């Protein structure tokens, strides 16, 4: 099994990863030798240190750093950081990987230094990841993979993958998977694509994806449909980003008309999350635009009686977005949309369109929306 | 009448018949029946009390004569019969006085003068003799020699309890190898026990409060224990004082009036009392009102006028009593005493300024010994490294005077340098300790009880007249003035203790912090080795280096304790 990977020379990125880890370890050792308490410089990951740059199109960390100096409070995490970095280096060398859960279990062999809960190892991992991202390296290059799988893909797309055993390339035709769909892998870095689609349609719910896939909506609309399943996972976001970047495709987002759909699902897909601000530059999909369901759609498509009142959480989330979300605040169209929603006091799900018939969404709604891209929200 | 006389059991005695049964009770007879009042209630307690009375007398005698006391105590215990021998190097007793001192209750030198001494009633040793006489029927055996005397006097004395008179059984002159001193031997029903109420603890506590005394103790098993002196000078002699007017009860005042040699009330007030000058005397007499004048003849003052005089005295502002008549142990001496007899980590002592209760001057001293040997301690070396060290275990088998960690503190109570072993709960000292809020000083304490700590608290109350709760002199009456002074002394020491505890806590926390960091050092070493492909030697030297860096940085950051 390992033959193929050991034959393969480490890529430039792997060399960079090793160089980075070694340079940090060398700094620590130098500090010790000169009689200074060693410290590791890490980007601060708090929300205070997150900004939205409209030109770049994603949320990113500002310059603030935290210095993890070896003290009573940090002794444990200091040792853990170094040990996790050592693990990462070993995995790069042997071309292996560990899921976050596995990384947590690796530590069980570290004695006093072990992680008691996965939340601990995740936090340390995020620190290392943030530091690596400052040097243009992603978590995948550190060989730490997320546990959650990606969403599903169907439509006019051929994914070109490699057989991990033989290195032979494999082509997957996403138009030929019957009623099933292609499942996005944890790491999409090595994939390449071939497509004649005009756009990518990112869909919030699995049900809506099923409907569009079963009726081969992508065939007539000449598109690729992606199921996000709520807030898109990193793998899904990275996949859409790579697809959009390499094939120069616009991305349209089709989610529920509620504050969660706007600020959590769509916002995360487009500009990334505050929590993972250090990696948003790899994951964000700045090309994304919001197809629907917009508050205006509720009026335009006569869905007023298929709505639910906004819950207290919804209202709070909406007001919070207006006040604090740098992305919403930077876009007047979004401010207007959220305010309109608040004024209407209702929310509408994608499935509300079924009021006019199960396939109303395919026959009427999507074609009408796609006919006027200028009506999409930014 | 006939009916009543027929029934002898219920016949009411006549007053004349009653009068025939009424007769004088001698003090000796009274105490024979009420021996618990003098501390002879159980055989175990009787033994300790007997030793205590003899040792107190010996110490008082030595100090009065200016001799550094050397006391030898032998206790033998055979089948519930105990023999106590107490020998001192004091001035000895003139032969003619020996019988009365040991064979008559309430005969002594200390009752009628106001001066700080251990004994004050003239009852203790003769009561011990009487107890022996009662339980085993043996008289006291006394040998005494005054300095310069060729031979010592040997007497066997018992008490004629009916008349409270000494009964001399045998008297002769004997050779004795001691140049001067007194040896008392008594036999009694007694039981030797160990623990907090033992002869050994009593002598040990005596040694703490009397660092100028050397005591040799031979217990019933023949084991000899030495309590050596650590001070080679006698404490200054307490001065004898006249009573302060506010300390005198009406009855005493009447007695003083009839006994005085002064020929006028004015002279009486000025001569028989301390702190009374002519001005104060005039004020008192004026306040007492007619018919009393400054020329009234003291012995002729009637009861009503004496009562008025007493009221006037109480109402008149009089200078606080002189306090130079009190001789405290002294902070450094007490500290030395604690150090030599108790193994602890922290000692502190405080001597309060003298104060007065009801016209009687008194002075309070407090000492504390904290920490039990044998428990782990932390030491810091010059390089700033810290390690746990095991303290040397104290080899002594003597009852630990310092409480274990989770028990109430041990109280060492003293009155005029004499340990008080019994009736702890009714004593002013205990009350003051309980009423002090120890939580302020970092100790655990449930409301209304002693604090919990590995500690001994010593409290010494010195006074010309200690207000004991009973004749057996086991507890001090809790007068508000005395309570207040004890509490102030306790607080003074407790503040220093709290300071020490805080420092200890910091040290312990610092140690824990370092131990915490040190746990992770090997992991930092291992990680660096993995990443940088270091050899084991390189790794170890890096870890050692890091250990040093850590200690120097933490030491420099901490201010020196």
Interface residues (C-beta under 8 A of the other chain):
Chain A: X21 X22 X25 X26 X28 X29 X32 X33 X35 X36 X37 X38 X70 X71 X72 X75 X76 X78 X79 X80 X82 X83 X85 X86 X89 X90 X110 X111 X112 X113
Chain B: X513 X516 X517 X519 X520 X521 X523 X524 X526 X527 X528 X530 X531 X532 X542 X545 X546 X548 X549 X550 X552 X553
